[in-house]
Amino acid sequence: MAERAAIDASPPREQWTGQVGFILAAIGSAVGLGNIWRFPGVAYENGGGAFLIPYLVALLTAGIPILFLDYAIGHRFRGSAPAALRRLGGRRLEALGWFQVAIAFVISLYYTAVIAWALSYFVFSFDLRWGDDPGTFFQGDYLQVGAPGLSFEFVPGVLVPLALVWIVTLAVLAAGVAKGLQRTNVIFLPLLLVAFLVLVVRALFLEGADVGLNALFTPNWAALGDPNVWIAAYSQIFFSLSIAFGIMVTYASYRARRSNLTAPGLVVAFANSSFEILAGIGVFATLGFFAVQQGVGVGELEGLTGVGLSFVTFPAIVSQMPGGPLFGALFFGSLTLAGFTSLLSVLQVVSAGVQEKFGLSRVQATLRTGIPAAVLSVLLFSTTTGLLALDVVDNWANNIGVVGSAVLTTVLVVWVLRKGRELQFHLNSVSTFRVGRTWIALVGGVVPVVLGYMLVSRIVELAVNGYGGLPAPYLASFGWGTIALAVVAALVLTALPWRNGRSDFVAWPPLPVANRQPSERGDR
């Protein structure tokens, strides 16, 4: 009774209106730009159809287990990443939570810029404004790319849509979990699915679509013997599910106490992967058309993934295909919608953390985090050096920041604090799909080993070879400097006192006596 009274004494927490709202919001977070422009190229370069085998293995052994871990932490300890992790393991885990918040803050700065590009290209599609040379138009006419450095020469064509994206984003976040995040995903996610299905169906009827699909799905079984292919599969799953940097911890904390966690988690994971495969079909059917028009093989085309695919290769295709303006509008409209729903989840991590730490209202937290983020985003990514800065910051934030966060989380939770059984009990006490010791073994064994290898390999590669041929001082500032600032921010925010009045928090349901530590059982 005392435990329940302590819970009831805590301030009421926002909640999703139901399971469907949570699932749509979680899918909206997972389905983002990477699903459309990263998965097709990664699959093609790593065995084609054979890549689906390591991809599925990675989903089952790393993606879903970490997703369940995030859900368990957020739902049991009812807080943003810093609050939930502090309740789980004290100040050292709170610091990890703030590191996740800092990385999410950094990602929001440049992710918003890419959405602004997509929004601009949605408009450009109607008159094919990029002309006959999309590459020159993108870097020269549109972004006006300059030399590496820090420039304050703003590009109006980027500044205006970037400001618009920030205004809409902050308005949605200020509206709250149910009226803002959930309602936006309920509208945007079905719209995204319909738009992309129309695009895929149109692509399948293009001349040469079969050539592109054969290139994507023809299995190269020899690739399965290459460790790098398996690493690529784990990397893709890891980045596409929005896990290990606070998003799903925060989202799960808004679920009612008696809410199924694992079954919706499976829906989210498989829906995300299904959309990636759908994106692969649409993108490569379109690339097949382009290859036939050019009289070359699909493998000879440049820019099969990332920024080049979306803003150079696809505009070139749109210019040559029947009904190109409509196809371009569908593609860039889909990019905008997918990016926007993911951006909301990234910024919610930041807003929720600050709101709980400093006892702010939802609107206050949104404005105090969103306005500085918007200003920094404009200063860094709407200038002539924005593209280069974006590329470097993205590489370090994802490959070092997010992966490092995942490795630390799994090692600290499972091996140092020995909280695996507690979180397993929590998942099983509220969910229909039960997890066993295998789940703990995957989270504490497979995940830190695979991701640890990825992290160390990437750090060594960047330290020895640099990145993109860019000057070392530039990489030190925008690359390693990004990680250093995130670490410093985490330590400073951890040191500040809590002002939210929730020191009486008690996790629910309470652990069975047999599962408690001696101090919790009253043993001497």
N, C-alpha and C positions, 0 to 999 in steps of 0.2 A: 504493500500500500504506500509506503514511504517513497518507493521508486516512482510509482505512478503519479503521486502528488508532485514530486520534483519535476516530472515531465510536464504536467499540466501547468506548472508555474512559469514555464518558459513562454516567451512571446509566441503568438501563433505564426506558423510558417506558411508561405505561399505554397499552393499545390496545383498540379495539373487537374483538370476537371475529371479525368478518367484515364483508363488504360490506353484507349485509342489515341487520345491527345498526346500522351507521353510517347507512344510508339512513333507517331508521325513526327514529333519534334526530334526524337533520337535519330530517325532515318534522315530527316532533313539536315541534321548536323553531320551525319556520316557521309551522305551523298553530297559531294562538293566538286570543285574544279578538278581535283586529282582523279576522280572517277572517269571523267570525260577525256582529259588530255594526258593522263599518265598511264592508266592501265593498258590501253591498246598497244602503245609503244613498248611497254615493259614486257607484255606477253609475246609480242612479235619477236623481240630481241632475245628472248630466253626460252626458245623451244616451241613457239607457236601453240598448237593444240596440246602438246605434251606439258606445257607450262601449267595447265589447269590442275595437274596432279600435285606438284609442290604447292600450288596456290591453295588447293583444298586442304592439304595437310597443314599448311600454315594457319589457315582459318580455324581449324579444329584444335590445333595444339597451342596456338598463341593468341589469335584474335579473339575468339570467344572466351577463353579463360581470363584474359586481362579485362575484357568487357565485364564479365561477371565480378571480377575483383573490384573494379571501379563502382559497379552497382552496389556491391555489398558494403563498401566503405561509406559511400554517400548516403545510402538508405539507413544503415544502422546508426551512424553518428550524426545524421541530420544536419549537414552543413556544407558550406563551400569547401573547396580543397584545403585551405589552411585550417579551417575550423574542424572539419571531419578528421583530418590527419592528426591534429593536435589532440583530439579526444581519443584517437586510437593509440598514439604513441608519444605524446608529450611534445616539447618544444623542438626537438630535433626533426620530428616529422612535420611540425608546423612550418619549419623552414623549407622543407621540400615542397609543401603546399604553396608557399609564396613563390618559390622558384617556378612552379607550374603556372602560377598566375602571371609572373613576369614574362614567361615565354609566350603565353597566350596574348598578352598585351603587345609584344613585338610582332607576333604573327598578324594580329588585327591591323597593324599599321600598313603592311604591304598588301595583305589580302584584299583590303578595301580598294587599293589602287587597281588590282587586276579586275575586280568587279566593275570599276569605273571604265576601264578599257573595254570590257565586254559590252557595257551599256552604250558606249560611244559607237562600237562596231555594229550594234543592233540598229542604230540610226543610219550608219554608213551603208548598211546592206541594201537599203531601199533604192539608192542611186549608184551602188557599186563605186563608192567614192575612192577606193584604193587604186582604181585604174588597172593598168597592165603590169605594174610592178609592185605587188603588195609588200615585198620586203623593204624596198626603199620608202614606200609610203609609211609603213609602221615605224621604222626607226628614224627616218628623216623628217617626213612631213608631219606625222602625228606626235611621236614622242620627242623629236628633235634631240636625239641622243648626243651627248657631249663626251668629253674625256673623263676618265675616272677622277673623282674628287668630290667636293661638296659645293654644289652650285645653288644659288638662290635666284636663278633665272627661270621663272615659272612658265609653264606651258599652259595657256588658257584652255586648250582642248582637253586637257587632263584635269586641270584644276576645277572646272565647273562640274563635270559629272562626279568627281571625287567628293566635292562638298555636298552634292545632292545625296550621294550614297550615305554619307555620314549623318546628314539631317534625318533621313528616313530611318536609319539604323537606331539612332538615339531615341527617336520617337517610339519605336517599337519596344525597345528595352524599358523605357520609362513607363509604358503601359502595363508592365508586369508579366508574370509567367503565363497566366491563363489568357488574359486579354491581349497580350502582346506576342510573346513567343509562340504559344500554342495556336492562336488564331491565325497568325501569319503562316505557319507551317501547314495548317489545315487548308488554307487557300493555295499557297504557292506549290506545295509538294504535288498534289494532283495536277496542277497546271503544268508543272515541270514534266511529269510523266506523260501527259497527253502530248505536249509539244515535242518531246523527244521521240515518242512512238511514231508520230507523224513523220518526223525527220528520218527515222530508221526505215519506215515503210517506203518513203520516197527514195532513199538511198539504195534499197534492194532492187529497185526497178531501173537503176542506171546501167548503161552499157559498161561492162567491165566489173560490175559488182562482184561477180563470182570470182574474178581474179583476185580481188582484195580479200575476200573471205577465205579463199584457198591459202593465201599468203599468211593470214592470221592463224588459221586453224590446222594447217598441215603440220602434223607432229614431227618434231625432231627429237626422237627418243634418246639420241646420244647426249643431248643437253642435260638429261636427268643425272648424268654422272658428274656434272660440273657443280661444285659447291656454290659458285657464284649465282647460279640459277636459283638454288634454294634460298640463298640470302636475299635475292631479288624478290622472291615470293613472300618471304616473311616481312620484308620492307614494305611491299605494296599493301599487304593486309594491315600492317601496323599503322601506316599513315592514313589509310582510307577509312578506318573505323572511328576516328576521333577519340582514341584511347590514350591513357597514361599522361595527359596533361590537364586534368581537372574538369573536362567537359562532362563526361559521364558521371563523375562523382557528384558534380553540382546538379545535373539533371535528375539523378536518382534521389537526391535529397528532397526534391519537391513531390515525391510520390507519397501517397497515404501510407500509414504504418503497416497496415495489412494489405500489401500489394504484391502481386506476383512479380518476381524479378527475372527469373531465368527464362521462362517461356517467351516473354516479350523480347528478351535479349537475343534469343535465337531468331526471332522474326526480324529484328533490326539487322543482325549480322548477315543473314541470308538475303534480305532485301537489298542491302548494300552491295553484296557480291553479284546479285542478279542484275542490278543496274550497271555494274562495271562491265559485265559480259554484254549486256545490251548496248552499252556505249562502244565496246569493241566492234560489234557487228556493224553499227551505224558508221563509225569512223572508217573502218577498213573497206566497207562497201564503197564509200565515197572515194577513198584513196585508190581503189581499183579503177574506178572511172577515170581519175586523173592520170593514172599510169597508162591506161590505154590511149587516152587523148595525147599524151606526150610520147607514146611509142617506146616506153621504158618499163622495166620491172618495178614492182612496188618497192623492193629493197633499194632501188636506185633513187627514190625520192628523198629529198631532204626534209628534216623537221617532222619526224613521225611522233614526236611527243612534246609536251610542255608548251611554252610560249610560242615557239615556232610553228607548231601544229595549228594552234588556234588562230593566231594573228597573221600568219604568212601563208602557210600551205592551204588552209581552208578558204581564205579569201580568193586565192588563185583558182581553186576549184570552182567556187561559186561563180566566178567571172565566166567560166566556160560552160556551165551546165544549163540545161533548159530550166526556166523558172528559178534562176539563181537568186534573185533578191528575196523571194519567199523562203528559200532554203537557208540563206544566210541569216535572215531574221529569226527563223526557228532555232538555228544553232546558237547564235549569240544571245538570243532570249533565254535559251536553256542554260547557257553558261552563267548568265546574270542571276537567274533564279536559284541555281544550284549553289553558286557562290554566296548569295545573300543569306540563305538559310543556314549555311555553315558559319558565316561571319557572326550571326546572332549568337550562336552557341559559344563561340570563342570569346566574345565580349561579355557574355553573361558570367563566365568564369571570373573575369576581372571585377565586374560590378558587384557580384555576390560576395566575393572575398572582402572587398573594401567595405561594403554595407555591413557585414557582420562584425568585422574587426572594430569599426569605429562607431557602431550604433547609429548608422545613418538611415534615412528613409530610402525607398527604392529610387525615387526621382533624384534625391541628393547624390546617391552613389553613382547613378547613371551620368549625371552632369559632371561630377568631380573626376570621374575616370574617362568619360567619353570626350569631353572638350579638350583636355590635354592630348589625348590620343589623336583626335581629329587634327589638331594644330601640328603635331609631329608628323603625322601622315602626309599632310599637305606640304610641309617644309622639306621632307625627305623624298617623296615619291611623285610630286607633281612638277618637278624641275627637270632640267635637261640631263641630270645624272641619276634620275630615278630608276631607270631600268637596271643599270649596273648595281646600284645599291640594293635593289630588290633581289636580284639574283644571289648576291653574296649573303645578305641577311637571311634569306630563305634557306640557303644551304646549311648555314650554321645553326639556325633555330631548330630546324627539323632533324638533321642528321646528328647533331651534337646535343642540343637542348632537350628535344622530346625523347630521343632514344636514351640519353643519360637519365632522364627522369624515370623512364620505365624500369631501367636496370636498378636504380636506387630503390624505387618503390617495392619491387618484388623481393629484393634482398633484405631490405629492412623489415618489411611486414612478415615475411615467411621465416627468415633465418635469424634475424637479430631479435625481433620482438615476439616471435613464435605465435603470431595471431592467425595463422592459417585455419586452425580448427574452429576458432571463434567465428570467423567470417563464413566458413563452410556451414556451421550451425545456423547462422543467420539466414543465409540463402535458402537452406532446406526448411527453415521454420515458416517461411512465407511463400515459398514457390512450389509449383506443381512438378517441375523438372528438377530432380534432386541431383546434387553433385557429391562425389565421393572423394576418397584420398587421391584418386588420379588427378583431380582438379588441382589439389595442393601440389602434387608432384610436377604438374605442367607449369604452374605459376612460379614455383620455387626452383625448378630445375631447367626445363627446356627454355623458358622465356629468358632468364638472365644469361644463360650460356649463349644462345643464338644472338640476342640483342647485344650482349657484352662483346661478342666477336665483331659484330657490325660496328659498334661504337669505337673499339680500339683500332680496327682497320681504317675507319674513316679519319680518326684523329692522326694516325701515322701518315696516311696519304696526304692530308691537308698540310701537315707540318713539313713533310719532305718535298712534296711537289707543288704546293700552293694550289691555286684555283683559278682556272680560266685565263692563265697568263697575266693576271692582274698584279700590280706592284705589291710587295710585301707590306709596306706601311698601310696601304689601303685595306688589305685583308686583316691586318692587325686591328684596325679601327672598326670596320664594319662587320667583320667576322668574329674573331676572338673577342673583340670589344663587346659584342652583343651578349656573349655568354658571361663575360666578366660583370657586366652591368646587371644581368639577371641574378647572379650570385649575390652581389652587393645589395641589390634591392630586397632579396629574400632575407638576408641577415638583418637589415635595418628594420623591415616590417615585422619580423619576428620579435625583435627587441622592444618594439612599442607595446604599450599596455592595451589590453582588450577593454572595450567600453560598451559591450552589447548586453551586459547583465545576464549572461546565460551560464554562469559558473555552476549552476545547480543541475546541469544537464546529466541525465542518466540514459544510457543506451537501453533500447527495448527491442525485442523481448530479452529479459535477463538470461544469462547463461545458466544451464543446469549446474548444480553444485559440483558435479564430477568434472566439469570442464573448466572450473575457475582456478585461478592461481591461489596458492595457500593464503595470501593476505586477503583475498576476496571471500574465502570460505570461513575465515575466522580461525584458521589453524595457527598453532604456535610453533 
